[in-house]
Amino acid sequence: MVLLGLVRNGAPPHAAALVLSITPGNRAGLAHVDDGLVEIPGHTLTVRGSAVVADDRNSGTFTLIGSKPTRTRVTGSWRCY
């Protein structure tokens, strides 16, 4: 499992905070986002979805779906240095 957290990085538009639990996160390829939280101005979304961990295991992309009733879709990427 990998826990990934980010608090406001880069120019708007962006989330104020992003926390994801990715399983398995220790190998490249498709992984599940078991649990997550996305904070955007005025809203906090609990999310689940999928991630693709890159071969270097230090970066990847994700697609998330918020819980009901909004079912908001969030997509993005990360890179750890």
C-alpha positions in Angstrom: 0.0 0.0 0.0 1.1 3.5 -0.7 -0.3 6.6 1.0 0.1 9.7 -1.1 -0.7 13.2 0.2 -0.4 16.6 -1.4 -1.3 20.0 -0.1 -1.6 22.8 -2.7 1.2 22.6 -5.2 1.3 24.6 -8.4 -0.9 27.2 -10.1 -4.7 27.1 -9.9 -6.9 25.4 -10.6 -5.9 22.7 -8.1 -7.1 20.9 -5.1 -6.3 22.3 -1.7 -5.5 18.8 -0.5 -5.3 15.3 -1.9 -4.8 12.1 0.0 -4.9 8.6 -1.6 -4.4 5.1 -0.4 -3.1 3.0 -3.4 -3.0 -0.8 -3.3 -0.7 -2.3 -4.4 1.6 0.7 -4.8 4.9 -1.1 -4.7 4.8 -2.3 -8.4 4.2 -0.7 -11.7 0.8 -1.0 -13.4 -2.8 -0.8 -12.5 -3.7 -0.3 -8.9 -6.8 0.4 -6.8 -7.4 3.7 -5.0 -9.1 2.1 -1.9 -9.8 5.3 -0.2 -9.2 9.0 -0.8 -10.0 12.5 0.1 -10.0 15.5 -2.2 -10.5 19.0 -0.9 -11.4 21.7 -3.4 -12.6 25.2 -2.5 -16.0 24.8 -0.8 -16.1 21.0 -1.0 -14.5 17.9 0.5 -15.0 14.7 -1.6 -14.4 11.1 -0.5 -13.2 9.2 -3.5 -12.3 5.8 -4.9 -11.0 4.8 -8.2 -7.9 3.5 -10.0 -4.3 4.5 -10.5 -1.6 3.5 -13.0 1.8 3.5 -11.2 4.7 4.2 -13.6 7.7 1.9 -14.1 9.8 4.0 -11.8 7.1 3.7 -9.1 7.7 7.4 -8.2 4.9 8.7 -10.5 1.6 7.9 -12.0 -1.9 8.9 -13.0 -5.2 8.5 -11.3 -9.0 8.6 -12.0 -11.3 9.0 -9.1 -15.1 9.1 -8.6 -16.6 10.9 -5.7 -19.2 9.4 -3.4 -22.9 9.9 -3.9 -24.8 12.1 -4.6 -22.4 14.1 -6.8 -20.2 11.3 -8.3 -17.7 14.0 -9.2 -14.9 12.7 -11.4 -11.3 13.8 -10.6 -8.3 12.9 -12.8 -4.6 13.8 -12.3 -1.1 12.7 -11.9 1.7 12.7 -9.3 5.5 12.6 -9.2 7.7 12.1 -6.1 11.2 13.4 -6.2 
